[in-house]
Amino acid sequence: MNFLRRCWRVIAEPTLVRRLMVVQVLLVLVMWGGVIAIIVHNGGDSSGYLKSIRNFEAVISVADNLAGQPALQQQSLITIDRALRDDFESSDLGEIGPILLVWQGGRLVYHSKGAPPDLRGSGTDEMETLYIQDKRYRARTVRSPTSDTQVMMAGPVGVLNVFVTINSRGYFLLPLVISLPLLPLPAWWSIRIAMRPWRRVAQEVAARGPHDLTPLRFKPPHRELAAMVDSVNALLLRVSQSALRERSFIADAAHELRTPLAAMRVNAEALQGQDNGPVQRELLNGILSSGNRAGRLVGQLLQLMRSDATGNEPHVRLALDALLQDRLAALSGLASRDGIELELAMAEPVCVMGQHESLVSLVDNLVENAIKYSPPHGVVRVSLSRVAGQALLTVEDQGPGIVPELRERVFDRFFRDPQQTKSGSGLGLAIAASAAASHGGRIELGDAQGGGLLAQVQLPLSVPQTPGV
């Protein structure tokens, strides 16, 4: 059943190759149809043999020379009649072939088999159309210049005569009948070869990452495809400029916000040192908490902009184990405020191809989230290993975790689990996911042993360079 569905999908799905193949086949059919139309048109008027005066002269000569020998005259005229039918290539079709009638002295001395006895022309030596018994004939009558002999040749005009003509000229139709079943294969092959530059452009576009907005490198010489590539490059340039302006605006706004937020925090801390009442102290604590949250949001916005901006920077070989040790040491002060212990487990050095700042953002956001959501005096376990050619970084906390149905949505910017009570901006996991994607990796969330959230990051390992290569 699945095989039949795939076959039907291949047949029913519109493709440009199939469209071009159909056009080619239809073009061939139209061309051959024109040839057949000409044959049919000529077949409808079987007067070609009427234009040759030599046929009439031969019949007149035989009729005049054998006028005194009726039996021999009849035999000779029969022979000529058969010869005319053979020339028409329809001697086996009886009355459909040319009709011959001979008069001498006003008396009909010979007529072809099946010819109407009352078929008589005007005798003006001109092509004429005669109607006998609801049948149409094309005829010509020629008189002897030396005697009273008259010779008429006529032929029926109609659909049956058209079929006779097609049958007699079947060599026009035979190539079509033979080649039609074989047309799709050469048509498909020729179109596939012709569309090779198109496939090359499609492959280059498909190989692009989400942050690669540089112009397409392949420059096709073909006019139609070159116009499309130029349009795509112009679109990429406009999108790149728009994204750059957006990042610059957010980064500038975030930088501008840091100064007033810092000033507000300093003033609030200074007011806390004064002798204030309980109400004032509570308000100041709220102001400090909001300022800290706003400051963290600004910092994460700057991280996000840096992560997007470094998407096109070259990757270098980095020791992920050393970077992880440095970042855990830097975050140990944040963890110690709530008595949270950071554990690091590594079996061997692990190197990846990456960007230092982007990987720092990845590690910091995952570890900071684990610290923030872990209970006091909890443990955050971080491990680094190699699994199936990938670097596997895991961060495990003892917090409330995230329900399975929301584990994909939490990577969206500014989305937060509605059940979380901790303050946050909803950007931490989005920054981590963006950093992992820029390195060709991915992040998966799961359940930690004993409760909590388990974040697993897979990154491609760096292939060591061979000396001298």
MOCORWO-V807505 format. One line per field, one symbol per residue. psi: psi as a letter, one per 30 degrees, with the letter a starting at -180 (. if undefined). burial: + if it has 24 or more other C-alpha atoms within 12 Angstrom, else -. A space follows every 10 residues. Layout:
psi: ???
burial: ???
This chain:
psi: eeeeeeeeee efkkleeeee eeeeeeeeee eeeeeeeeee eeffihgeff fjfeeeeeee eeeefgefie eeeeeeeeee eeeeeeefhh fggbffakkk kkkkhgkjfk klkfkkfgjk afgghlklkk jkhgkkkklk kkkkffagkk kkklkkkaee eeeeeeefhf fefeeeeefe ffeeeeeeee eeefgeeeee eeeeeffklf fjgllkekjk fkeeeeeeee eeeeeeeeee eeeeeeeeee eeeeeefeee eeeeeeeeee fffljlleee eeeeeeeeee eeeeeeeeee eeeeeeeefg fflkklkkje eeeeeeeeef geeeefeggk kkkkjkflkk kljakeeeee eeeeeeeeee eefklkgakj kklklkjhgk kjkkkkagaf akkefgfeff fkkgkkkffk fkllfgfeee eeeeeeefgg alkkkaklkg lakjkkkkkk lkkkkkkf.
burial: ---------- ------+--- ----+----- -----+--++ --++++++++ ----++++++ ++++--+--- --++-+++-+ ++-++--+-+ ----++++++ ++++---+++ ++--++--++ +-----++++ -----+++++ ++++----++ +++++++--+ ++++++-+-- --+------- --++--++-- +-----++-- +--------- ++++-+-+-- --------+- -++--+---- ------+--+ +--+---+-- ++--+--+-- ---------- ---+--++-- ++-+++++++ ++++++++++ +------+++ +-+++-++-- ++--+----+ ++++-----+ ++++++++++ ++++++++++ +++++--+++ ++++++---+ ++++++++++ ++----+--+ +----++--- ---+++++++ ++++++++++ ++++++++-- -+++++++++ ++-------
